[in-house]
Amino acid sequence: MSEEISQDRESSGVIVKITSGVLVLAAVGIVGWNTLADRYAPSTSRSTVTAQVIQIAPRVPGRTDQVFVRDNQLVQQGDALFHIDDETYRLAAQSARVQLQNALQGVEASTSRIAAAQAQVAQARVNLEKTEADTKRAMRLVERGVVSEVRGQDAERALTAARATLEAAVSQAEAAQQQLGDAANNPQVKAARLALEKAEYDLASTVVTAPSFGAISNLKLAPGQFVGAGTPVITFIDAEDIWITANLRENQLGNVTSGDRVTIAFDAIPGKVFEGTLDSIGWGINATPRQAGGLPVSTAPTEWFEPARRIPVRIDLAALPLVMDYPLRLGGKADVVIHTGENGIISGLASMFQRVRSTLSYLY
């Protein structure tokens, strides 16, 4: 009997030792993997989809008589968003034409050509401003590798053409003035000409258009609502300028550099992994203590260990734009793995684990 008890104790001791050894090895393996992964393939699920959020504001004030978009609608670059009642601006343009005619009557000059030329100048200026903004946006996307260089070249050609159009319109207006002889230097004629150009420019600005491909969000604008010049009335999400903001612990940044390849999995797109490029690493976060009465507030610690500080990094998406094909939303959650290129085995394992997590996002 005592021998059986002794054997049972020995068997139990062996099981305990084996279990303890397995648990120790598992703990060592987990710690070792996390340490190596943080150095050579850092990852985080604390990542969000980020984009440029633009507050659309009219250049001229007035009452809106038409709203062409609805909330959460996708729009293309140049699509009309809303229209301001232009009756006042049409009357102002007509009044400016009459004033110019009156100024020119003393020299017996024809005003129709000058008025038309000034209208062309005003429209050319509006087109040039829009083209300059579009070109800046396109070149920024080309520099980040989001769009091809062909698009950047097309944007530069469009900008050159817009500038040439404005120069041609100005030349035509100057030529029409030269035909007036002394009237071209008449102060009243100059003032009337500038007033007409401004009136035409204001009239053209009553139609507000989308600056790029994107989405309308939180729309509260309705026909009949009065809007002020420079007052934001529409929230616009630029779908051509999307990136991922990932928050990494400081000890994960040791081997991370701009240009590293990044793989991204989105909760909104289970089972798929996308490619990206690490654009830049943030230089600072707000970690200062709160203040009261001009003095720092000392708060007692509530945790055994202080939480690790996290630094934001910016990741550019290789595919543009994902919202065209997938339900990707601003603020959505993402899981990222940064492949530093230092260790291919660890990078491969990290990619495998990421695909598993992406597939499991079907469940949660």
C-alpha positions in Angstrom: 0.0 0.0 0.0 2.7 2.4 0.9 4.6 1.6 -2.3 1.5 2.5 -4.4 1.2 5.8 -2.5 4.9 6.5 -3.1 4.5 5.8 -6.8 1.5 8.1 -7.1 3.5 10.8 -5.4 6.4 10.3 -7.8 4.0 10.4 -10.8 2.4 13.6 -9.5 5.8 15.1 -9.0 6.8 14.3 -12.6 3.6 15.8 -14.0 4.1 18.9 -11.9 7.7 19.3 -13.2 6.7 18.7 -16.8 3.8 21.2 -16.5 6.0 23.7 -14.8 8.7 23.3 -17.5 6.2 23.7 -20.3 4.8 26.9 -18.6 8.3 28.3 -18.1 9.2 27.5 -21.7 6.0 29.1 -23.0 6.6 32.2 -20.9 10.2 32.5 -22.1 9.0 32.0 -25.7 6.3 34.6 -25.4 8.7 37.1 -23.8 11.4 36.3 -26.4 9.0 36.6 -29.3 7.6 39.9 -28.1 11.1 41.3 -27.6 12.4 40.3 -31.0 9.1 41.3 -32.8 9.3 44.8 -31.1 12.8 45.2 -32.5 12.5 43.8 -36.0 8.7 43.7 -36.9 6.9 46.1 -34.5 3.1 45.9 -34.6 0.2 47.6 -33.0 -3.6 47.4 -33.2 -3.8 51.0 -31.9 -4.0 52.5 -35.4 -6.7 54.5 -37.0 -7.7 55.6 -40.5 -6.9 59.3 -40.9 -7.6 61.8 -43.7 -7.7 65.4 -44.4 -10.9 67.0 -43.1 -11.7 70.2 -45.0 -14.2 72.8 -43.8 -15.8 74.1 -47.0 -16.7 77.8 -46.9 -18.0 80.1 -49.6 -16.0 83.1 -50.7 -19.0 85.3 -50.9 -22.0 85.6 -48.5 -25.6 85.0 -49.4 -28.7 82.8 -49.1 -28.3 79.3 -50.5 -31.0 78.4 -53.0 -29.7 75.0 -54.0 -27.8 72.2 -52.2 -26.7 69.5 -54.7 -25.3 66.9 -52.3 -26.7 64.9 -49.4 -25.1 63.7 -46.2 -22.4 60.9 -46.6 -22.4 61.3 -50.4 -19.3 60.6 -52.4 -18.4 63.4 -54.9 -15.9 63.9 -57.6 -13.5 66.8 -58.0 -15.3 69.8 -59.4 -18.8 68.6 -58.6 -21.1 71.4 -57.5 -21.8 71.3 -53.7 -24.2 74.2 -53.3 -25.3 77.4 -55.0 -25.8 80.8 -53.5 -28.6 83.0 -54.8 -26.8 85.0 -57.4 -29.4 87.6 -58.2 -27.6 90.3 -56.2 -24.3 89.5 -57.8 -25.8 89.5 -61.3 -27.3 92.9 -60.6 -23.9 94.1 -59.4 -22.2 92.8 -62.5 -24.8 94.5 -64.7 -24.4 97.7 -62.7 -20.6 97.5 -63.2 -21.1 97.1 -66.9 -23.3 100.2 -67.0 -20.7 102.2 -65.0 -18.0 101.1 -67.4 -20.2 102.1 -70.4 -20.8 105.5 -68.8 -17.1 106.0 -68.2 -16.4 105.1 -71.8 -19.1 107.2 -73.5 -17.0 110.3 -73.3 -14.4 108.8 -75.7 -16.9 107.1 -78.0 -15.6 103.6 -77.4 -17.3 100.3 -77.7 -17.7 98.7 -74.3 -19.0 95.3 -75.3 -15.6 93.9 -76.1 -14.0 95.2 -72.9 -16.9 93.9 -70.8 -16.5 90.5 -72.4 -12.8 90.6 -72.0 -13.1 91.5 -68.3 -15.5 88.6 -67.8 -13.0 86.2 -69.4 -10.3 87.5 -67.1 -12.5 87.0 -64.0 -13.4 83.4 -65.1 -9.7 82.7 -65.9 -8.7 83.8 -62.4 -11.2 81.5 -60.8 -10.1 78.6 -62.9 -6.4 79.3 -62.1 -7.0 79.4 -58.4 -8.8 76.1 -58.5 -6.1 74.5 -60.8 -3.3 75.7 -58.5 -5.0 74.1 -55.5 -5.6 70.9 -57.4 -1.9 70.8 -58.6 -0.5 71.3 -55.1 -2.7 68.4 -53.9 -1.6 66.2 -56.8 2.1 66.9 -56.4 1.9 66.2 -52.6 0.3 62.8 -53.4 3.0 62.1 -56.1 5.8 62.9 -53.6 4.3 60.4 -51.2 4.0 57.8 -53.9 0.2 57.6 -53.5 -0.5 58.4 -57.2 1.6 58.0 -60.3 3.9 60.6 -61.7 1.7 60.7 -64.8 -1.0 62.3 -62.7 1.4 64.9 -61.4 2.5 65.7 -64.9 -1.1 66.1 -66.0 -1.7 68.5 -63.1 1.3 70.5 -64.1 0.2 70.7 -67.7 -3.3 71.8 -66.5 -1.7 74.5 -64.4 0.4 75.7 -67.3 -2.7 75.8 -69.5 -4.7 77.8 -66.8 -1.9 80.3 -66.5 -1.7 80.7 -70.3 -5.5 81.2 -70.4 -5.3 83.9 -67.8 -2.4 85.6 -69.6 -4.3 85.5 -72.9 -7.5 86.9 -71.3 -5.4 89.7 -69.7 -3.7 90.4 -73.1 -7.1 90.6 -74.8 -8.4 93.0 -72.2 -5.3 95.2 -72.5 -5.6 95.1 -76.3 -9.2 96.3 -76.0 -8.2 99.1 -73.7 -5.4 100.2 -76.0 -7.9 100.7 -78.8 -9.5 103.3 -76.6 -6.5 105.6 -76.7 -6.5 108.1 -73.8 -9.5 106.4 -72.2 -7.2 103.5 -71.1 -5.5 105.9 -68.7 -8.7 107.5 -67.5 -9.1 107.0 -63.7 -12.8 106.6 -64.0 -12.4 103.9 -66.7 -9.8 102.1 -64.6 -12.0 102.1 -61.5 -15.0 100.9 -63.6 -13.0 98.1 -65.1 -11.8 96.9 -61.7 -15.3 97.1 -60.3 -16.6 94.9 -63.3 -13.8 92.4 -62.8 -14.6 92.0 -59.1 -18.4 91.8 -59.8 -17.8 89.0 -62.4 -15.5 87.2 -60.0 -18.0 87.3 -57.2 -20.7 86.0 -59.5 -18.6 83.1 -60.5 -17.9 82.3 -56.8 -21.6 81.7 -56.0 -21.1 78.1 -57.1 -19.0 76.1 -54.6 -17.4 72.9 -55.9 -15.6 69.9 -54.4 -11.8 70.4 -54.2 -11.1 66.7 -54.9 -12.7 63.3 -54.7 -14.1 62.7 -51.3 -17.2 62.4 -49.0 -19.6 64.8 -47.5 -20.0 64.4 -43.7 -22.3 65.8 -41.1 -24.2 67.9 -43.7 -26.6 70.5 -42.1 -26.8 73.0 -44.9 -30.3 73.5 -46.4 -31.7 75.7 -49.1 -32.7 79.1 -47.7 -29.9 79.2 -45.1 -27.8 82.3 -45.1 -24.1 81.6 -45.2 -21.3 84.1 -44.5 -18.1 84.5 -46.5 -15.4 82.3 -45.0 -17.8 80.6 -42.6 -17.5 76.8 -42.9 -20.8 75.2 -43.9 -19.9 71.7 -45.2 -17.5 69.1 -43.7 -15.5 67.4 -46.5 -13.3 64.3 -46.2 -10.6 64.2 -48.8 -10.6 60.6 -50.0 -7.4 61.1 -52.1 -5.3 61.9 -49.0 -5.8 58.9 -46.6 -3.2 57.6 -44.3 -2.9 55.5 -41.1 -1.9 56.9 -37.8 -0.3 54.1 -35.7 0.7 54.6 -32.0 3.9 52.7 -31.2 5.6 52.3 -27.9 8.9 54.1 -27.6 10.9 50.9 -27.3 9.4 49.7 -30.7 11.0 52.5 -32.6 14.6 51.3 -32.4 14.9 50.1 -36.0 12.0 51.9 -37.5 12.8 54.4 -40.3 10.9 56.3 -43.0 10.3 54.2 -46.1 9.9 50.8 -44.2 7.3 48.5 -45.7 4.1 48.2 -43.7 1.3 45.6 -43.9 -2.1 46.8 -42.7 -5.2 44.9 -41.8 -8.5 46.7 -41.2 -11.4 45.5 -39.0 -13.7 46.7 -41.7 -12.1 44.5 -44.3 -11.6 41.1 -42.6 -9.3 38.6 -44.2 -7.4 41.1 -46.3 -3.9 42.6 -45.8 -2.9 45.8 -47.6 0.5 47.3 -48.4 1.7 50.7 -47.1 4.9 52.7 -46.5 6.0 54.3 -43.3 6.1 58.0 -44.1 7.3 59.7 -40.9 7.6 59.4 -37.1 6.1 61.9 -34.9 8.4 64.2 -33.0 6.3 64.8 -29.9 3.2 64.1 -27.9 1.4 66.1 -25.1 2.7 64.4 -21.9 2.7 67.5 -19.7 0.8 67.4 -16.4 -2.4 69.3 -16.0 -2.3 72.7 -14.4 -4.6 74.6 -12.0 -4.1 78.2 -11.1 -0.9 78.3 -13.1 0.7 75.5 -11.1 1.2 71.8 -12.1 -1.2 69.4 -10.5 0.6 66.4 -8.9 -1.5 63.3 -9.2 -0.9 60.2 -7.1 0.0 57.1 -9.1 -2.8 54.5 -9.4 -0.8 51.7 -11.2 2.2 49.6 -10.3 4.0 50.4 -13.5 3.7 53.6 -15.5 2.1 53.0 -18.9 4.5 53.1 -21.8 4.4 56.3 -23.8 3.2 55.9 -27.4 4.5 57.9 -30.4 2.4 58.4 -33.5 3.8 57.3 -36.9 2.3 58.1 -40.2 1.7 55.3 -42.8 0.8 56.0 -46.4 -1.4 53.6 -48.2 -0.1 52.2 -51.5 -3.6 51.8 -53.0 -5.6 54.9 -53.7 -8.3 55.3 -52.6 -9.6 52.3 -50.7 -13.0 53.8 -50.1 -13.7 53.2 -53.8 -13.7 49.4 -53.4 -14.0 48.8 -49.7 -16.0 50.2 -46.8 -13.1 52.1 -45.3 -14.1 54.9 -43.0 -12.3 57.8 -41.3 -11.5 56.8 -37.7 -11.7 53.0 -38.5 -9.4 50.6 -36.6 -6.3 49.1 -38.2 -3.7 46.5 -37.3 -0.2 47.4 -38.7 3.1 45.5 -38.9 6.2 47.5 -39.8 8.8 45.3 -41.6 12.2 46.9 -40.8 14.1 44.4 -43.1 16.5 43.4 -40.3 15.2 39.8 -40.0 13.2 38.0 -42.6 12.1 35.1 -40.4 10.6 37.3 -37.7 9.0 39.5 -40.4 7.4 36.4 -42.0 6.1 35.1 -38.7 4.7 38.6 -37.9 2.9 38.6 -41.3 1.4 35.2 -40.7 0.1 36.2 -37.2 -1.3 39.4 -38.7 -3.3 37.3 -41.3 -4.6 35.2 -38.6 -5.8 38.3 -36.6 -7.3 39.7 -39.8 -9.3 36.5 -40.4 -10.4 36.4 -36.8 -11.8 39.9 -37.2 -14.8 38.2 -38.9 -15.8 37.2 -35.4 -14.9 40.3 -33.5 
